[in-house]
Amino acid sequence: MRRRAEGTRQRILDSAEALFSQNGYHAVSLADIAAAAPVRVALLHYHFGTKEELFAAVIDRRAAENVTGLEAALDTALVTQGSPAERRAAIIQAFVAPVVEKSMRGGEGWKNYIRLLARLANLPQEESFLSPYRNSFDDIVDAYVRALRALHPDMVPEDVNWAFYFLQAATTHVLVESGVLDRQTGGALRSSDLDRVTEKLVAFCTAGFEAFIPHPRPRS
């Protein structure tokens, strides 16, 4: 009986995760999730309570593993040797690569979860239902920002935030795999080719930080 109940719970979470990632939080109802599971709506209330509580369970289910991967990648990046640009590239790579790896090779559930996180990053952040997302990921994001500040003490601190914000914006757009790139290039490039996208994104954002780094003017 307990095993059957857990199977039902996981099936509900899988269905909710897929629908939220495809359509967003507000466009998905409990009835939609129940139909996809498929179970009675009463079982959603029994296992999770409200829609907001179900959404929190979707976020929480994979959050710890996701954060652990980002932490491990950052720890590795912080011992990278080389020029400031090479060390900066390592930190940026550490931020992007773990989620890309999960999206590309973690299975359908991880693909849906990463797309969902990308969607959430582009919503007004004062939405109350986003609190599990903020609680799970704000600390690790702050750790990356602090690492980049420590690497570039010559940068104005707020410019590190600007640069990292632009990195986040590009990354979340990429992870949705919207197909914009495919359309704009007539299919020559694919937004689903996240490995290649990561390579280009890391190079672009690493160079982008240079715009905010003060450089001494040559003497006349």
ABEGO torsion letter per residue (X at the ends): XAAAAAAAAAAAAAAAAAAAAAAEAAABBAAAAAAAOBBBAAAAAAAAEBAAAAAAAAAAAAAAAAAAAAAAAAAAAAABBEBAAAAAAAAAAAAAAAAAAAAAAAEAAAAAAAAAAAAAAABBAABAAAAAAAAAAAAAAAAAAAAAAAABAABBAAAAAAAAAAAAAAAAAAAAGAGAAAAAAGGABBAABAAAAAAAAAAAAAAAAAAABBBBBBBX
